[in-house]
């Protein structure tokens, strides 16, 4: 049975990430929320061994 999307999450991000998500949304003709959902599902299905840690400047 397919799960209904019922949970709401709000988060802060940078302009770069927002621009990327919006570009993906336009490219694939999908709502922004669906793009985020699909990216997270992909992450769940194939999680990395370790999260990338940004280098300190």
matplotlib code that plots the C-alpha trace (Angstrom):
import matplotlib.pyplot as plt

x = [0.0, 1.3, 1.9, 0.1, 2.3, 1.0, 3.9, 5.0, 8.7, 10.2, 13.9, 16.3, 18.8, 21.2, 20.3, 22.5, 20.6, 17.2, 18.2, 19.3, 16.0, 14.0, 15.9, 15.3, 11.6, 11.4, 13.5, 11.4, 8.1, 7.5, 6.5, 9.5, 8.2, 8.2, 11.8, 12.9, 10.8, 12.4, 15.9, 15.3, 13.8, 16.9, 19.1, 17.1, 17.3, 21.1, 22.5, 26.2, 28.6, 29.4, 27.9, 30.1, 31.7, 32.5, 36.1, 36.8, 38.1]
y = [0.0, 3.4, 5.8, 9.1, 12.1, 13.6, 15.1, 18.7, 19.7, 23.2, 23.9, 26.6, 26.4, 28.5, 30.3, 27.8, 24.8, 26.5, 27.4, 23.9, 22.4, 25.0, 24.1, 20.4, 21.2, 23.1, 20.6, 17.6, 19.5, 18.4, 20.4, 21.4, 19.2, 16.2, 16.9, 16.9, 13.8, 11.9, 13.0, 11.7, 8.5, 8.0, 8.6, 6.1, 3.4, 3.9, 5.6, 6.6, 5.0, 8.3, 11.8, 14.3, 16.6, 20.1, 21.2, 24.0, 27.1]
z = [0.0, -0.9, 2.0, 2.0, 2.4, 5.6, 7.4, 7.1, 7.5, 7.3, 7.0, 6.3, 3.4, 1.3, -1.9, -3.8, -2.6, -3.1, -6.7, -7.4, -6.1, -8.1, -11.2, -10.8, -10.2, -13.5, -15.4, -14.3, -14.2, -10.6, -7.5, -5.3, -2.5, -4.8, -5.9, -2.2, -1.5, -4.4, -3.4, 0.1, -1.1, -3.2, -0.2, 1.9, -0.8, -1.2, 1.9, 1.8, 4.1, 5.6, 5.3, 3.6, 6.1, 4.7, 5.0, 7.4, 5.7]

ax = plt.figure().add_subplot(projection="3d")
ax.plot(x, y, z, "-o")
ax.set_aspect("equal")
plt.show()
